[in-house]
Amino acid sequence: MAEPQAVISRPAGATVFLVVTVTPGHEDTVRGLLEDVSGLRRSVSFRAPGDELGCVVGIGSAAWDRLFSGPRPQELHPFVELTGRRHRAPSTPGDLLFHVRARRTDLCFELARLIMERLDGAVTVADEVHGFKYFDDRDLLGFVDGSENPEGPAADDAVFVGDEDPAFAGGSYVIVQKYLHDLRAWNALPSDEQERVIGRTKLANVELPDDVKPADSHVALNTVTDDNGDERKIVRENMPFGTLGEGEFGTFFIGYARTPEVTERMLRNMFLGAGPAPHDRILDFSTAITGCLFHVPPAGFLDDLPAAPGEREAREEPAPDDEPAPDPAATAGERPAANGSLGIGSLKGVRT
């Protein structure tokens, strides 16, 4: 398997999420930046190597064929919008995702600044979120987020593409959504009722027993299994964010998976319902306002990009001959006569 990007890492202290669209005609500028992202990260991280600055790059379906020739990831497609009876998961623009994270805000900000400086005039920012660690990895609703992430080999198996798509083995898929919380309504709920909405205890972060956990709880609807009854996992690296002056408080959901189908199934359960649950009850307090899907190619893909569209065809097309080379066998007798004209025998095979 090709060396993956640093998708799996310890919880970050700070993040910058950038979702951008590529301006037509500026694809070469974007390709140049993509090949230099790893170098830019090293240039910033050398100042604080212990603070684990990282940057994961994702590429959307609409941008893929504008940037690269050759094959594309088998399961890359636009985010599928979902409209339930009460709640909606919108599909919003996004060609590139930059998931910048570290233990410190300044490192994230500096790398994001350098990326956008290089992309000036070539992209439009569709969404920019600066996330932060909130106490002991809790969201703004007060619950620990991401505690069910797989670890070790199980995480690798859940996140990285394997032999099912050998051209992109070591890659991953990521879905992002920006959720805004109605904290006034949420905080009006008693703690025990909040626990029933989430499906876990608030203080100890212990999953509620099956006979107590409601069918419309967040945990219940996000637990999906395969045909053998084995639970299918994703790796969540969600971060809280907020703007006090605007009263905006939310969670930036980001879920990495080997196949987008797992995350998409969770979202269908949440927004369209499953079994007796009409929808995930957390949606009564949290509203999705964005939705994008990206492929995260292996690290080597970015360091050495495939040819741009049309570039490979231009390389492979033979250059037209201004003057076809003569056949040596046919021109063996073509030597000037003593008077400087061609000999009689040399007329054989000569193109006229």
C-alpha positions in Angstrom: 0.0 0.0 0.0 1.3 3.5 -0.9 2.2 5.8 2.0 -1.0 7.5 3.1 -1.4 11.1 4.1 -1.5 11.6 7.9 -5.2 10.9 8.2 -5.0 9.2 11.6 -3.5 11.2 14.3 -3.9 12.1 17.9 -6.7 14.7 18.8 -5.5 18.1 17.8 -5.5 21.2 19.9 -6.4 23.5 17.0 -7.5 23.2 13.4 -8.2 25.2 10.3 -10.7 23.7 7.8 -10.6 25.2 4.4 -13.0 24.2 1.6 -12.4 26.0 -1.7 -13.6 25.9 -5.3 -11.2 26.2 -8.2 -11.6 29.1 -10.6 -11.8 27.9 -14.2 -8.5 28.5 -16.0 -6.4 28.3 -12.8 -5.9 24.6 -12.6 -2.2 24.8 -13.2 -1.8 27.1 -10.2 -3.7 24.6 -8.0 -1.6 21.7 -9.3 1.6 23.6 -8.4 0.3 24.2 -4.8 -0.7 20.5 -4.4 2.8 19.4 -5.2 4.2 21.8 -2.7 1.9 21.3 0.3 4.3 18.8 2.0 7.2 21.2 1.6 5.1 24.1 3.0 4.1 22.0 6.0 7.8 21.2 6.7 8.7 24.9 6.4 6.3 25.8 9.1 6.6 22.8 11.4 10.4 23.0 11.8 9.8 25.9 14.2 7.9 23.5 16.6 8.4 19.9 15.5 6.9 18.5 18.7 3.5 20.2 18.0 2.6 17.8 15.2 1.5 20.2 12.4 -0.2 18.3 9.7 -2.3 19.0 6.6 -4.6 16.5 4.9 -5.7 17.4 1.3 -8.9 16.1 -0.2 -10.0 16.5 -3.8 -13.7 16.7 -4.9 -15.4 14.8 -7.7 -16.0 17.9 -9.9 -12.4 19.0 -9.6 -10.7 15.7 -10.2 -11.1 15.5 -13.9 -10.1 19.2 -14.3 -6.9 18.6 -12.5 -5.7 15.1 -13.5 -5.8 12.7 -16.4 -5.9 8.9 -16.1 -8.0 6.9 -13.7 -10.1 8.4 -10.9 -10.9 6.9 -7.5 -13.7 4.3 -7.9 -16.1 5.7 -5.3 -15.5 9.4 -5.7 -18.8 11.3 -6.4 -20.5 14.4 -5.2 -22.0 14.6 -1.8 -25.5 13.1 -1.8 -28.0 15.6 -0.5 -30.6 14.1 1.9 -34.0 15.5 2.6 -36.0 13.9 5.4 -39.4 14.7 6.8 -38.0 17.4 9.2 -34.3 17.8 8.5 -32.0 18.2 5.5 -28.4 17.5 4.8 -27.4 19.9 2.0 -24.8 19.4 -0.7 -22.6 22.5 -1.0 -19.7 23.5 -3.3 -16.2 22.2 -2.6 -13.4 21.2 -4.9 -10.5 21.0 -2.4 -10.3 20.4 1.4 -7.4 21.4 3.5 -7.6 19.9 7.0 -4.8 21.7 8.9 -4.2 20.7 12.5 -1.6 20.9 15.3 -1.4 21.4 19.0 -1.1 25.2 18.5 -3.2 27.7 16.7 -0.3 29.7 15.3 1.1 26.8 13.3 -2.3 26.0 11.8 -2.9 29.7 10.9 0.6 30.1 9.3 0.3 27.0 7.1 -3.2 27.9 6.0 -2.0 31.5 5.3 0.8 30.2 3.1 -1.6 27.9 1.2 -4.1 30.6 0.5 -1.3 33.0 -0.5 -0.2 30.5 -3.2 -3.8 30.1 -4.3 -4.6 33.8 -4.4 -6.9 34.4 -7.4 -7.1 30.7 -8.3 -9.7 29.6 -5.8 -12.8 30.9 -3.9 -13.2 30.0 -0.3 -16.5 28.2 0.2 -16.0 27.6 3.9 -13.4 28.5 6.5 -13.6 27.1 10.1 -11.1 27.6 12.9 -11.7 24.8 15.4 -10.4 24.4 18.9 -10.1 21.7 21.6 -12.8 22.2 24.2 -11.9 20.8 27.6 -11.4 17.0 27.5 -12.2 16.5 23.8 -15.9 17.5 24.2 -18.1 19.3 21.8 -20.1 22.4 22.7 -23.0 20.3 23.7 -20.8 19.0 26.5 -20.3 15.4 25.4 -17.0 13.7 24.5 -16.7 13.5 20.7 -15.0 10.7 18.8 -14.6 8.2 21.6 -15.7 5.3 19.5 -12.9 5.8 16.9 -11.0 2.6 16.1 -7.4 2.4 16.9 -4.2 0.7 15.6 -4.7 -1.8 12.7 -8.5 -1.5 13.1 -8.3 2.2 12.3 -6.1 1.5 9.2 -8.6 -1.1 8.0 -11.5 1.3 8.5 -9.9 4.3 6.8 -7.5 3.3 4.0 -8.4 2.0 0.6 -6.9 -1.5 -0.2 -6.8 -3.9 -3.0 -10.4 -3.1 -4.0 -9.0 0.0 -5.9 -5.3 -0.7 -6.3 -4.5 2.5 -8.2 -5.5 4.4 -5.1 -4.5 2.0 -2.3 -3.5 4.0 0.7 -6.0 6.7 -0.1 -9.2 7.5 1.9 -12.5 9.2 1.6 -13.7 12.1 3.8 -17.1 13.7 4.3 -17.4 17.1 6.0 -20.4 18.9 7.3 -20.7 22.1 9.3 -23.4 21.9 12.1 -24.7 24.9 14.0 -26.2 24.2 17.5 -29.1 25.9 19.2 -27.4 26.0 22.5 -30.3 27.9 24.2 -32.7 25.0 23.4 -30.1 22.4 24.2 -29.1 23.8 27.6 -32.8 24.0 28.5 -32.8 20.2 28.5 -32.0 18.3 31.8 -28.8 16.4 31.7 -30.5 13.0 31.7 -32.6 14.0 28.7 -29.5 15.2 26.9 -28.0 11.8 27.6 -31.0 10.1 25.9 -30.5 12.3 22.8 -26.9 11.4 22.5 -27.0 7.8 23.9 -24.1 8.2 26.3 -23.6 9.5 29.8 -22.4 13.1 29.9 -19.9 13.0 32.7 -18.4 9.5 32.4 -18.9 9.1 28.6 -20.3 5.6 28.9 -22.7 4.3 26.3 -26.3 3.7 27.6 -27.5 0.1 27.8 -29.5 -1.1 24.8 -32.7 -1.3 26.9 -32.3 2.3 27.9 -30.8 3.9 24.8 -33.6 5.4 22.6 -33.8 4.2 19.0 -33.6 7.8 17.8 -30.4 8.6 19.8 -27.3 9.7 18.0 -25.3 6.6 19.1 -28.0 4.2 18.0 -28.4 5.6 14.5 -24.7 5.9 13.9 -24.0 2.2 14.8 -24.1 0.4 11.5 -23.1 -3.2 10.7 -22.3 -5.4 7.7 -24.0 -8.5 6.6 -22.1 -10.5 9.2 -23.2 -8.3 12.0 -19.8 -6.7 12.4 -19.8 -3.0 13.2 -18.5 -0.7 10.5 -16.3 2.1 11.7 -15.1 5.5 10.5 -12.6 7.9 12.1 -14.1 11.2 13.3 -11.9 14.2 13.9 -14.6 16.7 14.7 -13.8 20.0 16.2 -16.0 22.7 17.9 -16.0 26.3 16.7 -17.8 29.4 17.5 -18.2 33.2 16.9 -19.4 34.9 20.0 -20.5 38.2 18.4 -22.7 36.3 16.0 -24.0 33.8 18.5 -22.7 31.0 16.3 -21.8 27.8 18.0 -21.2 24.5 16.2 -19.3 21.3 15.4 -17.3 20.7 12.2 -17.9 17.1 11.4 -15.2 15.3 9.5 -15.3 11.6 9.0 -12.6 9.5 7.2 -13.4 6.1 5.8 -12.2 3.5 3.5 -15.4 3.8 1.5 -17.9 6.7 1.7 -20.7 4.3 1.8 -20.3 3.7 5.5 -20.6 7.4 6.4 -23.4 7.9 3.9 -25.3 5.1 5.6 -24.9 6.8 8.9 -26.2 10.1 7.5 -29.2 8.3 5.9 -30.1 6.9 9.3 -29.7 10.4 10.9 -31.7 12.4 8.3 -34.1 9.8 6.8 -34.6 7.6 9.9 -34.2 3.9 10.5 -36.6 1.4 12.0 -38.9 3.2 14.6 -36.7 6.3 14.6 -37.9 9.1 12.2 -34.6 10.9 12.5 -31.6 11.5 14.8 -33.0 13.5 17.6 -29.7 15.5 17.8 -30.9 17.2 14.6 -33.6 19.0 16.6 -30.8 21.0 18.1 -28.0 20.9 15.4 -28.5 22.0 11.8 -26.3 20.9 8.9 -25.5 23.9 6.7 -22.7 22.3 4.5 -21.9 18.9 3.0 -19.0 17.8 0.8 -17.2 14.5 -0.1 -13.6 14.3 -1.1 -11.0 11.7 -1.9 -7.8 11.8 0.0 -5.1 10.4 -2.3 -1.8 8.8 -0.9 1.0 11.2 -0.1 3.1 10.2 -3.1 0.2 11.1 -5.4 0.5 14.7 -4.3 4.3 14.8 -4.5 4.2 13.6 -8.1 0.9 14.4 -9.7 -0.3 12.5 -12.8 -0.4 14.5 -16.0 -2.9 17.3 -16.4 -5.9 16.7 -18.7 -4.8 16.8 -22.3 -1.1 16.8 -21.3 -0.7 13.0 -21.6 -2.4 12.9 -25.0 -0.1 15.7 -26.3 2.9 13.7 -25.2 1.8 10.5 -26.8 0.7 12.0 -30.1 3.6 11.7 -32.7 4.8 15.0 -34.1 3.9 15.4 -37.8 6.8 14.8 -40.3 7.6 17.9 -42.4 9.7 15.7 -44.8 9.2 11.9 -44.6 12.5 10.0 -44.3 13.3 8.1 -47.5 13.4 4.3 -47.5 17.1 3.3 -47.5 16.4 0.3 -49.7 14.5 2.3 -52.2 17.1 5.0 -52.5 20.2 2.9 -52.6 21.0 4.0 -56.2 20.2 7.7 -55.6 23.7 9.2 -56.2 24.4 12.3 -58.2 25.6 11.7 -61.8 28.7 13.3 -63.0 26.8 16.3 -64.2 25.2 16.8 -60.8 21.7 15.4 -61.8 20.2 12.2 -60.5 21.0 9.1 -62.3 18.2 7.2 -64.2 18.0 4.5 -61.6 17.5 6.9 -58.8 14.0 7.8 -60.1 12.6 4.5 -58.9 10.7 5.0 -55.7 11.1 8.8 -55.6 8.0 10.5 -54.3 6.7 13.1 -56.8 
